[in-house]
């Protein structure tokens, strides 16, 4: 059996926060505002994986209303989620992601992000792809106020 999963997350960008993407800290003037460390890409990946396996979503497993998850390391949340997915008998065939942000530019950091996600999921980097896009100055993303990530995965059982 195969299943696809789709994940999406959006965060405000604010001064005084680290800019994290796929577990990689990238130099930037602003970072993601979130209850956890705000890694928008990891959050989208978690939702894609959990959704494909029919195991819930990030808000259900790690609710922002629970102080236990305040400033949590998103890569640890990914590890916990991935363990659940694997425990249900699933393996990852591929993961494809799109991150929309005006700056910083993601291309110089893409291979580190791919490697970071692949390592967390126990797959080859070729199994993971990440694309950076801008919103051409449109809406809150284009104004540099927000960042959005989309992730789609294919799982096999």
PAZA-791992 format. One record per atom (N, C-alpha, C): residue number from 1; x, y, z; atom name. Coordinates in steps of 0.02 Angstrom, whole numbers, always signed. Layout:
! residues N
@pos NUM; xx X; yy Y; zz Z; site CA
...
END
This chain:
! residues 157
@pos 1; xx +42; yy -58; zz +0; site N
@pos 1; xx +0; yy +0; zz +0; site CA
@pos 1; xx +45; yy +62; zz +0; site C
@pos 2; xx +24; yy +113; zz -37; site N
@pos 2; xx +59; yy +177; zz -36; site CA
@pos 2; xx +10; yy +232; zz -19; site C
@pos 3; xx +35; yy +284; zz +13; site N
@pos 3; xx -6; yy +342; zz +31; site CA
@pos 3; xx +35; yy +405; zz +23; site C
@pos 4; xx +1; yy +459; zz +5; site N
@pos 4; xx +34; yy +524; zz +4; site CA
@pos 4; xx +10; yy +565; zz +63; site C
@pos 5; xx +51; yy +611; zz +84; site N
@pos 5; xx +34; yy +656; zz +139; site CA
@pos 5; xx +53; yy +726; zz +119; site C
@pos 6; xx +13; yy +775; zz +141; site N
@pos 6; xx +25; yy +845; zz +127; site CA
@pos 6; xx +27; yy +883; zz +192; site C
@pos 7; xx +79; yy +924; zz +201; site N
@pos 7; xx +85; yy +966; zz +260; site CA
@pos 7; xx +96; yy +1037; zz +241; site C
@pos 8; xx +71; yy +1083; zz +282; site N
@pos 8; xx +79; yy +1155; zz +269; site CA
@pos 8; xx +86; yy +1189; zz +336; site C
@pos 9; xx +129; yy +1239; zz +339; site N
@pos 9; xx +134; yy +1280; zz +398; site CA
@pos 9; xx +155; yy +1351; zz +378; site C
@pos 10; xx +134; yy +1399; zz +418; site N
@pos 10; xx +150; yy +1469; zz +409; site CA
@pos 10; xx +169; yy +1498; zz +477; site C
@pos 11; xx +221; yy +1539; zz +478; site N
@pos 11; xx +240; yy +1574; zz +539; site CA
@pos 11; xx +256; yy +1647; zz +522; site C
@pos 12; xx +244; yy +1690; zz +572; site N
@pos 12; xx +266; yy +1759; zz +567; site CA
@pos 12; xx +342; yy +1760; zz +572; site C
@pos 13; xx +372; yy +1810; zz +541; site N
@pos 13; xx +444; yy +1822; zz +549; site CA
@pos 13; xx +452; yy +1883; zz +593; site C
@pos 14; xx +493; yy +1876; zz +645; site N
@pos 14; xx +504; yy +1930; zz +693; site CA
@pos 14; xx +578; yy +1936; zz +709; site C
@pos 15; xx +598; yy +1995; zz +731; site N
@pos 15; xx +667; yy +2006; zz +753; site CA
@pos 15; xx +677; yy +1971; zz +820; site C
@pos 16; xx +739; yy +1951; zz +833; site N
@pos 16; xx +755; yy +1921; zz +896; site CA
@pos 16; xx +745; yy +1846; zz +900; site C
@pos 17; xx +728; yy +1814; zz +844; site N
@pos 17; xx +719; yy +1740; zz +842; site CA
@pos 17; xx +768; yy +1711; zz +791; site C
@pos 18; xx +789; yy +1649; zz +804; site N
@pos 18; xx +832; yy +1614; zz +756; site CA
@pos 18; xx +790; yy +1594; zz +695; site C
@pos 19; xx +822; yy +1594; zz +637; site N
@pos 19; xx +790; yy +1571; zz +575; site CA
@pos 19; xx +812; yy +1499; zz +565; site C
@pos 20; xx +765; yy +1453; zz +576; site N
@pos 20; xx +779; yy +1381; zz +570; site CA
@pos 20; xx +739; yy +1353; zz +512; site C
@pos 21; xx +771; yy +1311; zz +474; site N
@pos 21; xx +737; yy +1279; zz +418; site CA
@pos 21; xx +765; yy +1208; zz +410; site C
@pos 22; xx +722; yy +1159; zz +422; site N
@pos 22; xx +743; yy +1090; zz +416; site CA
@pos 22; xx +798; yy +1072; zz +465; site C
@pos 23; xx +798; yy +1105; zz +522; site N
@pos 23; xx +848; yy +1091; zz +573; site CA
@pos 23; xx +913; yy +1128; zz +563; site C
@pos 24; xx +916; yy +1172; zz +514; site N
@pos 24; xx +977; yy +1210; zz +498; site CA
@pos 24; xx +965; yy +1283; zz +516; site C
@pos 25; xx +1010; yy +1312; zz +555; site N
@pos 25; xx +1006; yy +1383; zz +571; site CA
@pos 25; xx +1038; yy +1422; zz +515; site C
@pos 26; xx +1001; yy +1471; zz +489; site N
@pos 26; xx +1024; yy +1512; zz +432; site CA
@pos 26; xx +1028; yy +1584; zz +455; site C
@pos 27; xx +1083; yy +1619; zz +439; site N
@pos 27; xx +1088; yy +1689; zz +459; site CA
@pos 27; xx +1032; yy +1730; zz +427; site C
@pos 28; xx +997; yy +1769; zz +468; site N
@pos 28; xx +942; yy +1810; zz +443; site CA
@pos 28; xx +927; yy +1865; zz +494; site C
@pos 29; xx +894; yy +1918; zz +471; site N
@pos 29; xx +875; yy +1973; zz +515; site CA
@pos 29; xx +816; yy +1954; zz +559; site C
@pos 30; xx +774; yy +1908; zz +535; site N
@pos 30; xx +715; yy +1888; zz +572; site CA
@pos 30; xx +712; yy +1812; zz +575; site C
@pos 31; xx +674; yy +1787; zz +624; site N
@pos 31; xx +663; yy +1715; zz +630; site CA
@pos 31; xx +590; yy +1700; zz +640; site C
@pos 32; xx +573; yy +1636; zz +639; site N
@pos 32; xx +503; yy +1615; zz +644; site CA
@pos 32; xx +478; yy +1621; zz +716; site C
@pos 33; xx +420; yy +1649; zz +723; site N
@pos 33; xx +386; yy +1654; zz +788; site CA
@pos 33; xx +342; yy +1592; zz +795; site C
@pos 34; xx +351; yy +1556; zz +849; site N
@pos 34; xx +312; yy +1496; zz +860; site CA
@pos 34; xx +316; yy +1474; zz +932; site C
@pos 35; xx +271; yy +1430; zz +951; site N
@pos 35; xx +271; yy +1404; zz +1020; site CA
@pos 35; xx +334; yy +1362; zz +1031; site C
@pos 36; xx +353; yy +1323; zz +980; site N
@pos 36; xx +415; yy +1284; zz +983; site CA
@pos 36; xx +470; yy +1328; zz +956; site C
@pos 37; xx +521; yy +1299; zz +926; site N
@pos 37; xx +575; yy +1340; zz +897; site CA
@pos 37; xx +553; yy +1372; zz +831; site C
@pos 38; xx +494; yy +1354; zz +805; site N
@pos 38; xx +465; yy +1387; zz +747; site CA
@pos 38; xx +488; yy +1362; zz +679; site C
@pos 39; xx +522; yy +1305; zz +676; site N
@pos 39; xx +547; yy +1279; zz +612; site CA
@pos 39; xx +489; yy +1259; zz +567; site C
@pos 40; xx +468; yy +1306; zz +526; site N
@pos 40; xx +408; yy +1298; zz +484; site CA
@pos 40; xx +413; yy +1238; zz +437; site C
@pos 41; xx +472; yy +1225; zz +410; site N
@pos 41; xx +480; yy +1169; zz +364; site CA
@pos 41; xx +472; yy +1102; zz +400; site C
@pos 42; xx +502; yy +1095; zz +457; site N
@pos 42; xx +495; yy +1033; zz +495; site CA
@pos 42; xx +422; yy +1022; zz +515; site C
@pos 43; xx +387; yy +1075; zz +533; site N
@pos 43; xx +317; yy +1068; zz +552; site CA
@pos 43; xx +275; yy +1043; zz +493; site C
@pos 44; xx +288; yy +1068; zz +433; site N
@pos 44; xx +252; yy +1045; zz +374; site CA
@pos 44; xx +269; yy +972; zz +359; site C
@pos 45; xx +332; yy +953; zz +368; site N
@pos 45; xx +353; yy +884; zz +356; site CA
@pos 45; xx +318; yy +837; zz +405; site C
@pos 46; xx +316; yy +857; zz +468; site N
@pos 46; xx +282; yy +816; zz +519; site CA
@pos 46; xx +209; yy +804; zz +499; site C
@pos 47; xx +174; yy +857; zz +479; site N
@pos 47; xx +104; yy +849; zz +459; site CA
@pos 47; xx +96; yy +804; zz +398; site C
@pos 48; xx +142; yy +810; zz +350; site N
@pos 48; xx +138; yy +767; zz +291; site CA
@pos 48; xx +146; yy +694; zz +310; site C
@pos 49; xx +196; yy +679; zz +351; site N
@pos 49; xx +209; yy +610; zz +370; site CA
@pos 49; xx +152; yy +581; zz +412; site C
@pos 50; xx +130; yy +618; zz +462; site N
@pos 50; xx +76; yy +594; zz +505; site CA
@pos 50; xx +11; yy +585; zz +466; site C
@pos 51; xx -2; yy +633; zz +421; site N
@pos 51; xx -63; yy +629; zz +381; site CA
@pos 51; xx -63; yy +568; zz +335; site C
@pos 52; xx -7; yy +556; zz +302; site N
@pos 52; xx -3; yy +498; zz +257; site CA
@pos 52; xx -14; yy +433; zz +294; site C
@pos 53; xx +11; yy +430; zz +356; site N
@pos 53; xx +5; yy +369; zz +396; site CA
@pos 53; xx -61; yy +366; zz +434; site C
@pos 54; xx -100; yy +419; zz +431; site N
@pos 54; xx -164; yy +422; zz +467; site CA
@pos 54; xx -156; yy +424; zz +542; site C
@pos 55; xx -103; yy +459; zz +565; site N
@pos 55; xx -87; yy +460; zz +637; site CA
@pos 55; xx -99; yy +527; zz +670; site C
@pos 56; xx -135; yy +572; zz +638; site N
@pos 56; xx -149; yy +636; zz +669; site CA
@pos 56; xx -111; yy +693; zz +637; site C
@pos 57; xx -101; yy +746; zz +676; site N
@pos 57; xx -63; yy +804; zz +651; site CA
@pos 57; xx -23; yy +835; zz +707; site C
@pos 58; xx +20; yy +882; zz +689; site N
@pos 58; xx +66; yy +911; zz +738; site CA
@pos 58; xx +29; yy +947; zz +795; site C
@pos 59; xx -25; yy +980; zz +780; site N
@pos 59; xx -62; yy +1015; zz +832; site CA
@pos 59; xx -96; yy +969; zz +881; site C
@pos 60; xx -113; yy +910; zz +858; site N
@pos 60; xx -144; yy +860; zz +901; site CA
@pos 60; xx -92; yy +827; zz +947; site C
@pos 61; xx -33; yy +811; zz +919; site N
@pos 61; xx +18; yy +777; zz +958; site CA
@pos 61; xx +59; yy +824; zz +1003; site C
@pos 62; xx +71; yy +884; zz +978; site N
@pos 62; xx +112; yy +933; zz +1013; site CA
@pos 62; xx +76; yy +1000; zz +1017; site C
@pos 63; xx +19; yy +1003; zz +1053; site N
@pos 63; xx -22; yy +1063; zz +1052; site CA
@pos 63; xx +14; yy +1125; zz +1081; site C
@pos 64; xx +6; yy +1182; zz +1047; site N
@pos 64; xx +38; yy +1243; zz +1071; site CA
@pos 64; xx +9; yy +1267; zz +1138; site C
@pos 65; xx -48; yy +1240; zz +1157; site N
@pos 65; xx -77; yy +1257; zz +1222; site CA
@pos 65; xx -42; yy +1222; zz +1280; site C
@pos 66; xx +0; yy +1172; zz +1264; site N
@pos 66; xx +35; yy +1133; zz +1316; site CA
@pos 66; xx +104; yy +1164; zz +1328; site C
@pos 67; xx +117; yy +1189; zz +1388; site N
@pos 67; xx +182; yy +1220; zz +1402; site CA
@pos 67; xx +241; yy +1171; zz +1394; site C
@pos 68; xx +227; yy +1107; zz +1394; site N
@pos 68; xx +278; yy +1056; zz +1385; site CA
@pos 68; xx +316; yy +1066; zz +1319; site C
@pos 69; xx +282; yy +1094; zz +1268; site N
@pos 69; xx +311; yy +1101; zz +1202; site CA
@pos 69; xx +339; yy +1171; zz +1190; site C
@pos 70; xx +338; yy +1215; zz +1240; site N
@pos 70; xx +365; yy +1283; zz +1233; site CA
@pos 70; xx +439; yy +1279; zz +1216; site C
@pos 71; xx +458; yy +1311; zz +1162; site N
@pos 71; xx +527; yy +1314; zz +1138; site CA
@pos 71; xx +556; yy +1245; zz +1121; site C
@pos 72; xx +512; yy +1196; zz +1107; site N
@pos 72; xx +535; yy +1128; zz +1090; site CA
@pos 72; xx +577; yy +1128; zz +1026; site C
@pos 73; xx +624; yy +1083; zz +1023; site N
@pos 73; xx +665; yy +1073; zz +964; site CA
@pos 73; xx +623; yy +1035; zz +912; site C
@pos 74; xx +608; yy +1068; zz +857; site N
@pos 74; xx +565; yy +1038; zz +806; site CA
@pos 74; xx +594; yy +973; zz +777; site C
@pos 75; xx +660; yy +969; zz +774; site N
@pos 75; xx +691; yy +907; zz +749; site CA
@pos 75; xx +677; yy +849; zz +796; site C
@pos 76; xx +672; yy +862; zz +861; site N
@pos 76; xx +654; yy +809; zz +908; site CA
@pos 76; xx +581; yy +789; zz +898; site C
@pos 77; xx +538; yy +838; zz +885; site N
@pos 77; xx +468; yy +823; zz +870; site CA
@pos 77; xx +463; yy +781; zz +807; site C
@pos 78; xx +504; yy +797; zz +757; site N
@pos 78; xx +506; yy +758; zz +696; site CA
@pos 78; xx +527; yy +686; zz +711; site C
@pos 79; xx +578; yy +678; zz +752; site N
@pos 79; xx +600; yy +611; zz +770; site CA
@pos 79; xx +546; yy +571; zz +804; site C
@pos 80; xx +510; yy +602; zz +850; site N
@pos 80; xx +456; yy +567; zz +885; site CA
@pos 80; xx +401; yy +548; zz +836; site C
@pos 81; xx +384; yy +594; zz +792; site N
@pos 81; xx +331; yy +581; zz +742; site CA
@pos 81; xx +352; yy +526; zz +694; site C
@pos 82; xx +414; yy +529; zz +670; site N
@pos 82; xx +439; yy +480; zz +623; site CA
@pos 82; xx +441; yy +411; zz +655; site C
@pos 83; xx +459; yy +407; zz +719; site N
@pos 83; xx +458; yy +343; zz +754; site CA
@pos 83; xx +388; yy +313; zz +755; site C
@pos 84; xx +337; yy +355; zz +764; site N
@pos 84; xx +268; yy +331; zz +762; site CA
@pos 84; xx +250; yy +305; zz +693; site C
@pos 85; xx +269; yy +342; zz +642; site N
@pos 85; xx +254; yy +322; zz +573; site CA
@pos 85; xx +289; yy +256; zz +556; site C
@pos 86; xx +352; yy +251; zz +573; site N
@pos 86; xx +388; yy +188; zz +561; site CA
@pos 86; xx +359; yy +131; zz +602; site C
@pos 87; xx +339; yy +146; zz +664; site N
@pos 87; xx +309; yy +95; zz +707; site CA
@pos 87; xx +244; yy +68; zz +679; site C
@pos 88; xx +211; yy +108; zz +637; site N
@pos 88; xx +149; yy +85; zz +605; site CA
@pos 88; xx +164; yy +48; zz +539; site C
@pos 89; xx +229; yy +37; zz +525; site N
@pos 89; xx +248; yy -3; zz +468; site CA
@pos 89; xx +261; yy +34; zz +403; site C
@pos 90; xx +270; yy +100; zz +406; site N
@pos 90; xx +280; yy +140; zz +346; site CA
@pos 90; xx +353; yy +156; zz +334; site C
@pos 91; xx +371; yy +162; zz +270; site N
@pos 91; xx +438; yy +186; zz +252; site CA
@pos 91; xx +430; yy +243; zz +201; site C
@pos 92; xx +477; yy +289; zz +202; site N
@pos 92; xx +475; yy +348; zz +159; site CA
@pos 92; xx +505; yy +333; zz +91; site C
@pos 93; xx +465; yy +346; zz +38; site N
@pos 93; xx +490; yy +339; zz -30; site CA
@pos 93; xx +518; yy +406; zz -55; site C
@pos 94; xx +484; yy +461; zz -40; site N
@pos 94; xx +512; yy +526; zz -56; site CA
@pos 94; xx +475; yy +581; zz -18; site C
@pos 95; xx +509; yy +638; zz -11; site N
@pos 95; xx +484; yy +697; zz +22; site CA
@pos 95; xx +502; yy +757; zz -22; site C
@pos 96; xx +453; yy +797; zz -40; site N
@pos 96; xx +465; yy +855; zz -82; site CA
@pos 96; xx +435; yy +916; zz -47; site C
@pos 97; xx +473; yy +970; zz -42; site N
@pos 97; xx +452; yy +1028; zz -3; site CA
@pos 97; xx +462; yy +1093; zz -42; site C
@pos 98; xx +419; yy +1142; zz -26; site N
@pos 98; xx +425; yy +1209; zz -53; site CA
@pos 98; xx +422; yy +1257; zz +6; site C
@pos 99; xx +470; yy +1303; zz +9; site N
@pos 99; xx +471; yy +1354; zz +61; site CA
@pos 99; xx +465; yy +1422; zz +26; site C
@pos 100; xx +415; yy +1461; zz +47; site N
@pos 100; xx +405; yy +1527; zz +19; site CA
@pos 100; xx +426; yy +1580; zz +70; site C
@pos 101; xx +477; yy +1618; zz +51; site N
@pos 101; xx +504; yy +1671; zz +94; site CA
@pos 101; xx +543; yy +1720; zz +49; site C
@pos 102; xx +539; yy +1784; zz +66; site N
@pos 102; xx +575; yy +1833; zz +25; site CA
@pos 102; xx +650; yy +1831; zz +38; site C
@pos 103; xx +669; yy +1829; zz +101; site N
@pos 103; xx +739; yy +1822; zz +118; site CA
@pos 103; xx +745; yy +1791; zz +187; site C
@pos 104; xx +797; yy +1753; zz +198; site N
@pos 104; xx +857; yy +1745; zz +156; site CA
@pos 104; xx +844; yy +1698; zz +97; site C
@pos 105; xx +888; yy +1701; zz +49; site N
@pos 105; xx +885; yy +1655; zz -8; site CA
@pos 105; xx +905; yy +1586; zz +18; site C
@pos 106; xx +868; yy +1535; zz -4; site N
@pos 106; xx +879; yy +1468; zz +22; site CA
@pos 106; xx +927; yy +1425; zz -18; site C
@pos 107; xx +938; yy +1442; zz -81; site N
@pos 107; xx +979; yy +1400; zz -124; site CA
@pos 107; xx +1049; yy +1386; zz -93; site C
@pos 108; xx +1083; yy +1436; zz -65; site N
@pos 108; xx +1149; yy +1421; zz -36; site CA
@pos 108; xx +1147; yy +1372; zz +23; site C
@pos 109; xx +1089; yy +1361; zz +52; site N
@pos 109; xx +1081; yy +1318; zz +111; site CA
@pos 109; xx +1044; yy +1252; zz +96; site C
@pos 110; xx +1022; yy +1245; zz +35; site N
@pos 110; xx +978; yy +1188; zz +18; site CA
@pos 110; xx +1008; yy +1120; zz +34; site C
@pos 111; xx +1070; yy +1109; zz +16; site N
@pos 111; xx +1099; yy +1042; zz +26; site CA
@pos 111; xx +1105; yy +1026; zz +100; site C
@pos 112; xx +1121; yy +1075; zz +142; site N
@pos 112; xx +1124; yy +1063; zz +214; site CA
@pos 112; xx +1055; yy +1046; zz +241; site C
@pos 113; xx +1004; yy +1081; zz +216; site N
@pos 113; xx +935; yy +1068; zz +238; site CA
@pos 113; xx +914; yy +998; zz +217; site C
@pos 114; xx +926; yy +980; zz +155; site N
@pos 114; xx +909; yy +912; zz +130; site CA
@pos 114; xx +944; yy +859; zz +172; site C
@pos 115; xx +1008; yy +869; zz +185; site N
@pos 115; xx +1047; yy +820; zz +224; site CA
@pos 115; xx +1021; yy +815; zz +295; site C
@pos 116; xx +1002; yy +871; zz +325; site N
@pos 116; xx +977; yy +871; zz +393; site CA
@pos 116; xx +911; yy +832; zz +398; site C
@pos 117; xx +865; yy +846; zz +352; site N
@pos 117; xx +801; yy +810; zz +352; site CA
@pos 117; xx +811; yy +736; zz +337; site C
@pos 118; xx +854; yy +721; zz +289; site N
@pos 118; xx +867; yy +651; zz +271; site CA
@pos 118; xx +896; yy +613; zz +330; site C
@pos 119; xx +943; yy +644; zz +365; site N
@pos 119; xx +973; yy +611; zz +423; site CA
@pos 119; xx +921; yy +597; zz +477; site C
@pos 120; xx +877; yy +645; zz +489; site N
@pos 120; xx +825; yy +636; zz +540; site CA
@pos 120; xx +776; yy +580; zz +522; site C
@pos 121; xx +768; yy +569; zz +456; site N
@pos 121; xx +720; yy +518; zz +433; site CA
@pos 121; xx +755; yy +453; zz +414; site C
@pos 122; xx +820; yy +451; zz +419; site N
@pos 122; xx +857; yy +390; zz +404; site CA
@pos 122; xx +854; yy +370; zz +331; site C
@pos 123; xx +854; yy +420; zz +286; site N
@pos 123; xx +852; yy +406; zz +214; site CA
@pos 123; xx +911; yy +442; zz +180; site C
@pos 124; xx +924; yy +425; zz +118; site N
@pos 124; xx +975; yy +459; zz +79; site CA
@pos 124; xx +951; yy +530; zz +62; site C
@pos 125; xx +997; yy +579; zz +58; site N
@pos 125; xx +977; yy +648; zz +41; site CA
@pos 125; xx +939; yy +652; zz -25; site C
@pos 126; xx +951; yy +606; zz -71; site N
@pos 126; xx +916; yy +607; zz -135; site CA
@pos 126; xx +841; yy +593; zz -128; site C
@pos 127; xx +821; yy +568; zz -70; site N
@pos 127; xx +750; yy +554; zz -56; site CA
@pos 127; xx +712; yy +617; zz -38; site C
@pos 128; xx +749; yy +670; zz -21; site N
@pos 128; xx +720; yy +732; zz +3; site CA
@pos 128; xx +738; yy +789; zz -45; site C
@pos 129; xx +689; yy +831; zz -62; site N
@pos 129; xx +705; yy +891; zz -101; site CA
@pos 129; xx +670; yy +951; zz -71; site C
@pos 130; xx +704; yy +1008; zz -75; site N
@pos 130; xx +678; yy +1070; zz -47; site CA
@pos 130; xx +688; yy +1125; zz -98; site C
@pos 131; xx +634; yy +1161; zz -113; site N
@pos 131; xx +637; yy +1217; zz -160; site CA
@pos 131; xx +621; yy +1282; zz -123; site C
@pos 132; xx +656; yy +1335; zz -138; site N
@pos 132; xx +642; yy +1400; zz -111; site CA
@pos 132; xx +608; yy +1444; zz -162; site C
@pos 133; xx +555; yy +1477; zz -142; site N
@pos 133; xx +518; yy +1522; zz -186; site CA
@pos 133; xx +506; yy +1589; zz -151; site C
@pos 134; xx +494; yy +1641; zz -190; site N
@pos 134; xx +473; yy +1705; zz -161; site CA
@pos 134; xx +401; yy +1716; zz -182; site C
@pos 135; xx +371; yy +1765; zz -152; site N
@pos 135; xx +302; yy +1784; zz -171; site CA
@pos 135; xx +302; yy +1848; zz -212; site C
@pos 136; xx +361; yy +1865; zz -239; site N
@pos 136; xx +367; yy +1923; zz -284; site CA
@pos 136; xx +338; yy +1986; zz -253; site C
@pos 137; xx +349; yy +1996; zz -188; site N
@pos 137; xx +326; yy +2057; zz -155; site CA
@pos 137; xx +252; yy +2058; zz -139; site C
@pos 138; xx +217; yy +2003; zz -149; site N
@pos 138; xx +145; yy +2001; zz -136; site CA
@pos 138; xx +130; yy +1973; zz -67; site C
@pos 139; xx +79; yy +1996; zz -34; site N
@pos 139; xx +52; yy +1974; zz +30; site CA
@pos 139; xx +103; yy +1977; zz +87; site C
@pos 140; xx +87; yy +1945; zz +143; site N
@pos 140; xx +130; yy +1949; zz +202; site CA
@pos 140; xx +197; yy +1914; zz +191; site C
@pos 141; xx +198; yy +1863; zz +150; site N
@pos 141; xx +262; yy +1830; zz +135; site CA
@pos 141; xx +304; yy +1877; zz +92; site C
@pos 142; xx +275; yy +1905; zz +42; site N
@pos 142; xx +310; yy +1951; zz -2; site CA
@pos 142; xx +334; yy +2014; zz +33; site C
@pos 143; xx +298; yy +2034; zz +86; site N
@pos 143; xx +318; yy +2092; zz +126; site CA
@pos 143; xx +371; yy +2075; zz +178; site C
@pos 144; xx +392; yy +2011; zz +181; site N
@pos 144; xx +443; yy +1991; zz +229; site CA
@pos 144; xx +417; yy +1982; zz +300; site C
@pos 145; xx +352; yy +1974; zz +306; site N
@pos 145; xx +321; yy +1968; zz +373; site CA
@pos 145; xx +308; yy +1895; zz +392; site C
@pos 146; xx +312; yy +1849; zz +344; site N
@pos 146; xx +294; yy +1780; zz +357; site CA
@pos 146; xx +333; yy +1733; zz +312; site C
@pos 147; xx +330; yy +1669; zz +330; site N
@pos 147; xx +361; yy +1615; zz +292; site CA
@pos 147; xx +312; yy +1557; zz +290; site C
@pos 148; xx +309; yy +1522; zz +233; site N
@pos 148; xx +264; yy +1465; zz +225; site CA
@pos 148; xx +303; yy +1406; zz +199; site C
@pos 149; xx +285; yy +1347; zz +223; site N
@pos 149; xx +315; yy +1285; zz +197; site CA
@pos 149; xx +261; yy +1236; zz +180; site C
@pos 150; xx +271; yy +1201; zz +124; site N
@pos 150; xx +228; yy +1147; zz +102; site CA
@pos 150; xx +272; yy +1085; zz +95; site C
@pos 151; xx +245; yy +1028; zz +114; site N
@pos 151; xx +282; yy +965; zz +108; site CA
@pos 151; xx +234; yy +911; zz +85; site C
@pos 152; xx +256; yy +871; zz +38; site N
@pos 152; xx +218; yy +813; zz +16; site CA
@pos 152; xx +264; yy +752; zz +20; site C
@pos 153; xx +237; yy +698; zz +45; site N
@pos 153; xx +277; yy +637; zz +52; site CA
@pos 153; xx +240; yy +578; zz +22; site C
@pos 154; xx +278; yy +527; zz +4; site N
@pos 154; xx +251; yy +464; zz -19; site CA
@pos 154; xx +277; yy +410; zz +28; site C
@pos 155; xx +230; yy +375; zz +60; site N
@pos 155; xx +247; yy +320; zz +106; site CA
@pos 155; xx +225; yy +254; zz +76; site C
@pos 156; xx +262; yy +202; zz +94; site N
@pos 156; xx +244; yy +134; zz +73; site CA
@pos 156; xx +242; yy +89; zz +135; site C
@pos 157; xx +192; yy +45; zz +136; site N
@pos 157; xx +187; yy -2; zz +191; site CA
@pos 157; xx +194; yy -73; zz +165; site C
END
